[in-house]
């Protein structure tokens, strides 16, 4: 799995935006008393968009970033 510098930068920017949106907007949004967790959707979407191995890597990185 070879990642170009452009792919790495693009993934990091997308992950940063998702984490910021999760911890700023989604924590205030309540649906039935619970707030949505958009971080869970990042790995499947990345897997569909860029492939299973890279999607797994994105899921791992966003999980670390969210913690």
C-alpha positions as a printed Julia matrix, in Angstrom:
67×3 Matrix{Float64}:
   0.0    0.0    0.0
   1.8    3.05  -1.28
   0.39   6.42  -0.29
   1.48   9.55  -2.06
   2.1   12.75  -0.12
  -1.0   14.26  -1.69
  -3.18  11.37  -0.46
  -1.78  11.61   3.06
  -2.4   15.35   3.25
  -5.92  14.96   1.87
  -6.76  12.2    4.36
  -5.39  14.17   7.29
  -7.41  17.25   6.31
 -10.61  15.22   5.96
  -9.99  13.53   9.3
  -9.29  16.85  10.98
 -12.53  18.31   9.66
 -14.55  15.25  10.75
 -13.08  15.29  14.26
 -13.68  19.04  14.63
 -17.28  18.74  13.4
 -17.88  15.77  15.7
 -16.65  17.54  18.81
 -18.2   20.94  18.07
 -21.5   20.54  16.22
 -22.57  16.95  16.84
 -22.22  17.07  20.61
 -24.89  19.78  20.75
 -27.22  17.96  18.36
 -29.6   15.57  20.13
 -31.8   13.02  18.42
 -33.94  11.1   20.87
 -31.6   12.03  23.71
 -28.45  10.76  21.97
 -25.96  12.58  19.8
 -24.81  11.25  16.41
 -21.32   9.82  16.03
 -20.13  10.72  12.53
 -16.65   9.37  13.18
 -18.05   5.83  12.89
 -18.98   6.53   9.27
 -15.52   7.63   8.17
 -13.94   4.18   7.8
 -16.7    2.62   5.66
 -16.87   5.68   3.43
 -13.09   5.73   3.06
 -13.12   2.01   2.3
 -15.65   2.5   -0.46
 -13.87   5.55  -1.85
 -10.21   4.51  -1.76
 -10.11   0.78  -1.08
 -10.36  -1.6    1.84
  -6.77  -1.42   3.08
  -6.57   2.35   2.96
 -10.04   2.56   4.53
  -8.85   0.39   7.41
  -5.85   2.67   7.87
  -8.11   5.73   7.87
 -10.39   4.1   10.44
  -7.43   3.34  12.68
  -6.04   6.87  12.44
  -9.4    8.56  13.03
 -10.0    6.29  16.04
  -6.7    7.36  17.53
  -7.42  10.99  16.72
 -10.85  10.86  18.36
  -9.47   9.44  21.58
